[in-house]
């Protein structure tokens, strides 16, 4: 009888290309169900290294356990120091860097963000940066002009990558429930290429997300052709953290190699050190 670890290894081996990919889940959140100790146990069982991320930015964004100042980030870095994990944050809002000093951000292995929290000007096409709308919540349940929203949403993806010193764009091509059924038609080739070109220009890796099974194979193929790197992310809260089924499926179909996969930049080469702030 084979062990669970042996079975996992067999499964991964069947999914991986010949050039074995580094098995890292860069989108792991800790909470009351998945403590650091539990995450380390699951990481060992699955043979997948974890990158731990905590939400970081202004306190009014309202995430539990959010890092909002240097003191929080220092404690977080110290908590993960010496553990077999990568240390990251999920940056929230375009102004998250106002909360932290660049020297502390540079101690992180990577910074991950997404475009799912949008300013009013993006969601409605009018107004300013406030209030912020979280696209996965009921606040985004009505979108009166899907095409207009998509044009602004794509431009916002570009703005995020241009303005923020980030490593990874997470949850790529996510759409609110109100228009999710139109995903294939709304994410036109032109829109996909605009996001991909920004990722290439600013050196941002695109996350292959197992939770939402995004982006599509078509998007990923275009990104691969453009030379963009990829990261794997489960973004799953609970015991299924570290499940990379969709990531590995797409890696196999696209023939990805280890050269295509994101790895944290060495000290002195972090985005905050290379690019600073826009």
VMD Tcl script that draws the C-alpha trace (Angstrom):
set ca {
  {0.00 0.00 0.00}
  {1.48 3.36 -1.04}
  {1.57 6.33 1.28}
  {-0.27 9.59 0.61}
  {3.06 11.31 -0.09}
  {4.01 8.62 -2.62}
  {0.61 8.92 -4.29}
  {0.97 12.70 -4.51}
  {4.39 12.28 -6.09}
  {2.96 9.88 -8.67}
  {0.14 12.29 -9.49}
  {2.46 15.26 -9.83}
  {4.85 13.25 -11.96}
  {2.02 12.37 -14.34}
  {1.07 16.03 -14.72}
  {4.48 17.67 -14.97}
  {6.40 18.18 -18.19}
  {9.71 16.40 -18.64}
  {11.57 19.48 -17.40}
  {10.32 19.24 -13.83}
  {8.72 22.42 -12.56}
  {9.33 23.87 -9.10}
  {6.26 23.06 -7.02}
  {5.52 26.29 -5.15}
  {2.13 27.66 -4.16}
  {2.75 31.39 -3.86}
  {-0.82 32.23 -2.78}
  {-1.36 30.75 0.69}
  {-3.25 32.63 3.40}
  {-3.13 31.72 7.09}
  {-6.31 31.90 9.18}
  {-7.98 30.20 12.13}
  {-8.28 26.96 10.14}
  {-4.81 27.00 8.59}
  {-2.25 28.06 11.16}
  {1.42 28.31 10.26}
  {2.05 24.90 11.85}
  {-0.83 23.35 9.88}
  {0.36 24.96 6.66}
  {3.85 23.53 7.16}
  {2.36 20.08 7.76}
  {0.27 20.26 4.56}
  {3.28 21.55 2.64}
  {5.32 18.51 3.71}
  {2.49 16.10 2.91}
  {1.89 17.50 -0.56}
  {5.50 18.06 -1.47}
  {4.64 21.66 -2.36}
  {6.55 24.60 -0.93}
  {4.33 27.43 0.27}
  {4.59 31.16 -0.15}
  {2.64 32.76 2.70}
  {0.88 36.05 1.97}
  {-0.95 38.40 4.32}
  {-3.15 41.28 3.17}
  {-1.32 44.59 3.48}
  {-2.51 48.16 3.11}
  {-4.80 50.72 4.71}
  {-6.74 49.42 7.76}
  {-10.10 50.64 6.43}
  {-9.98 47.93 3.76}
  {-11.08 45.63 6.55}
  {-9.18 42.36 6.18}
  {-8.72 40.31 9.34}
  {-5.09 40.32 10.45}
  {-4.19 42.97 7.91}
  {-0.71 44.47 7.95}
  {-1.09 48.24 8.07}
  {2.25 49.68 9.24}
  {5.94 48.89 9.58}
  {5.48 47.37 13.05}
  {2.98 44.83 11.66}
  {5.22 43.94 8.74}
  {8.24 43.53 11.03}
  {6.36 41.10 13.29}
  {5.13 39.17 10.26}
  {8.61 38.86 8.77}
  {9.99 37.71 12.12}
  {7.20 35.14 12.55}
  {8.10 33.48 9.24}
  {11.88 33.86 9.58}
  {13.70 30.53 9.43}
  {10.59 28.62 8.30}
  {10.67 26.66 5.02}
  {8.33 29.13 3.31}
  {8.57 32.17 1.10}
  {7.50 35.41 2.79}
  {5.11 37.56 0.79}
  {2.24 39.99 1.07}
  {-0.95 40.52 -0.90}
  {-0.89 44.28 -1.42}
  {-4.29 45.98 -1.30}
  {-5.06 49.30 -2.98}
  {-2.85 51.50 -5.10}
  {-1.60 53.35 -2.02}
  {-0.43 50.37 0.05}
  {3.18 51.57 -0.14}
  {2.20 54.62 1.93}
  {1.93 52.23 4.89}
  {5.43 50.74 4.74}
  {9.06 51.73 4.35}
  {10.81 50.46 1.20}
  {13.58 48.81 3.23}
  {11.06 46.52 4.96}
  {9.22 45.69 1.74}
  {12.60 44.71 0.28}
  {12.94 42.04 3.01}
  {9.96 40.19 1.57}
  {10.58 37.44 -0.94}
  {7.82 38.80 -3.18}
  {4.79 41.06 -3.40}
  {1.57 39.76 -4.90}
  {-1.49 41.83 -5.78}
  {-4.58 41.69 -7.96}
  {-7.01 44.06 -9.66}
  {-10.11 42.91 -7.77}
  {-10.46 45.97 -5.54}
  {-11.24 48.80 -7.91}
  {-11.82 52.54 -7.46}
  {-15.25 54.01 -8.11}
  {-13.93 55.58 -11.33}
  {-13.19 52.08 -12.67}
  {-16.41 50.43 -11.51}
  {-18.83 53.19 -12.51}
  {-16.84 55.17 -15.04}
  {-17.28 58.30 -12.94}
  {-16.08 59.61 -9.60}
  {-12.69 59.29 -8.03}
  {-10.68 56.68 -6.15}
  {-13.26 56.27 -3.37}
  {-15.13 54.23 -2.46}
  {-13.24 51.09 -3.35}
  {-15.36 48.25 -4.74}
  {-14.48 44.61 -4.06}
  {-15.54 42.79 -7.21}
  {-16.27 39.46 -5.50}
  {-18.82 41.00 -3.11}
  {-22.48 42.05 -3.49}
  {-21.25 45.63 -4.00}
  {-20.48 44.57 -7.59}
  {-23.76 42.78 -8.27}
  {-24.96 45.24 -10.95}
  {-22.84 46.23 -13.95}
  {-24.96 48.26 -16.35}
  {-22.39 48.60 -19.15}
  {-20.21 45.46 -19.30}
  {-18.18 46.64 -22.30}
  {-17.41 50.01 -20.76}
  {-16.53 48.35 -17.46}
  {-14.18 45.94 -19.23}
  {-12.30 48.73 -20.98}
  {-11.76 50.51 -17.66}
  {-10.98 47.25 -15.85}
  {-8.30 46.29 -18.37}
  {-6.78 49.77 -18.09}
  {-6.80 49.34 -14.31}
  {-4.78 46.12 -14.63}
  {-2.19 48.11 -16.55}
  {-2.27 50.90 -13.96}
  {-1.70 48.44 -11.12}
  {1.37 46.97 -12.80}
  {2.72 50.38 -13.83}
  {2.33 52.02 -10.42}
  {3.06 49.21 -7.97}
  {6.43 47.51 -7.30}
  {4.98 44.00 -7.48}
  {6.20 40.56 -8.51}
  {2.96 38.67 -9.21}
  {-0.47 39.60 -10.61}
  {-2.92 37.26 -8.85}
  {-6.47 36.21 -9.74}
  {-5.96 37.33 -13.36}
  {-9.01 37.92 -15.59}
  {-11.44 37.45 -12.67}
  {-14.91 38.86 -13.38}
  {-17.75 39.74 -10.98}
  {-20.61 37.24 -10.77}
  {-22.89 39.65 -12.66}
  {-20.91 39.19 -15.89}
  {-18.88 36.02 -15.25}
  {-21.02 34.01 -17.69}
  {-19.74 36.30 -20.48}
  {-16.10 35.70 -19.60}
  {-15.05 34.29 -22.97}
  {-16.63 37.10 -24.99}
  {-15.65 39.96 -22.67}
  {-12.00 38.94 -22.45}
  {-11.26 39.59 -26.11}
  {-7.84 38.94 -27.58}
  {-7.15 42.69 -27.67}
  {-7.93 43.01 -23.95}
  {-5.86 39.97 -23.04}
  {-2.90 41.25 -25.03}
  {-3.07 44.64 -23.31}
  {-2.74 43.03 -19.87}
  {-0.06 40.62 -21.07}
  {2.03 43.40 -22.63}
  {1.94 45.34 -19.34}
  {3.09 42.23 -17.46}
  {5.95 41.79 -19.94}
  {6.93 45.47 -19.82}
  {6.99 45.71 -16.03}
  {8.40 42.24 -15.34}
  {5.31 40.96 -13.52}
  {4.54 37.23 -13.36}
  {1.00 36.05 -14.10}
  {-0.55 33.73 -11.53}
  {-2.19 30.52 -12.70}
  {-4.96 30.30 -10.13}
  {-6.39 26.93 -9.09}
  {-9.29 28.34 -7.08}
  {-10.89 30.20 -9.97}
  {-9.30 28.11 -12.76}
  {-7.98 31.30 -14.33}
  {-6.70 32.58 -16.64}
  {-7.93 30.62 -19.63}
  {-5.66 28.46 -21.73}
  {-5.95 31.01 -24.56}
  {-4.73 33.81 -22.27}
  {-1.89 31.68 -20.94}
  {-0.77 30.68 -24.43}
  {-0.59 34.33 -25.48}
  {1.35 35.18 -22.31}
  {3.74 32.28 -22.87}
  {4.40 33.42 -26.43}
  {5.09 36.93 -25.11}
  {7.70 35.56 -22.69}
  {5.81 36.35 -19.49}
  {6.63 34.21 -16.46}
  {4.02 32.36 -14.39}
  {3.45 31.55 -10.75}
  {1.19 28.88 -9.25}
  {-1.41 29.86 -6.67}
  {-4.19 27.96 -4.93}
  {-5.74 30.93 -3.08}
  {-7.79 28.32 -1.22}
  {-8.69 28.85 2.41}
  {-8.86 25.62 4.39}
  {-7.39 22.13 4.11}
  {-7.27 22.15 0.29}
  {-4.57 24.82 0.35}
  {-1.72 23.83 -1.92}
  {-3.92 22.08 -4.47}
  {-2.38 23.01 -7.80}
  {-4.43 20.82 -10.14}
  {-5.35 23.55 -12.63}
  {-1.85 25.04 -12.53}
  {-0.25 21.72 -13.42}
  {-2.87 20.97 -16.07}
  {-2.13 24.26 -17.81}
  {1.63 23.80 -17.41}
  {1.38 20.44 -19.16}
  {-0.83 21.73 -21.98}
  {1.44 24.70 -22.62}
  {4.65 22.72 -22.24}
  {6.00 25.05 -19.57}
  {9.51 24.50 -18.27}
  {11.22 25.70 -15.12}
  {12.49 28.70 -17.12}
  {8.89 29.89 -17.46}
  {8.17 29.86 -13.73}
  {8.59 32.79 -11.37}
  {11.27 32.69 -8.71}
  {11.77 35.42 -6.10}
  {14.37 38.00 -7.05}
  {17.63 38.07 -5.06}
  {18.38 40.90 -2.60}
  {19.07 44.13 -4.41}
  {16.88 43.10 -7.37}
  {13.43 43.31 -5.80}
  {10.88 45.43 -7.72}
  {10.88 47.99 -4.89}
  {14.66 48.30 -5.36}
  {14.70 48.23 -9.16}
  {11.63 50.31 -9.89}
  {10.81 52.14 -6.69}
  {7.39 53.77 -6.78}
  {5.72 55.29 -9.82}
}
mol new
graphics top color blue
foreach p $ca { graphics top sphere $p radius 0.5 }
foreach p [lrange $ca 0 end-1] q [lrange $ca 1 end] { graphics top cylinder $p $q radius 0.2 }
display resetview
